[in-house]
Amino acid sequence: MKKAKVYSLCEAVADIAYIAAKENYRTNNSREIISQFIEWAKEFEYLHKHIEWGINSPLDYIESIDYFTLYKINQWRNV
């Protein structure tokens, strides 16, 4: 994996964790939630692989990851 892709994935994981903390999203298993955030970040990166932020998307990165994370939290919160 190229350095830029690794950085982008790490940035997405960090942003997802930050947003989830603001939303008080928790599970009983810290390893499980970290694994979940990594999977969400991979999914976000895959869904946006052709996006050049500020060029070919009406949303910016922060809005997109915020909406994505809130969607995932709502999807998983009551499971």
Buried (B, 14 or more C-beta within 10 A) or exposed (E): EEEEEEEBBEBBBEBBBEBBEEEEBEBEEEEEBEEBBBEBBEEBBEEBEEBEEEEEBEBEBEEBBBEBBBEBBEEBEEE
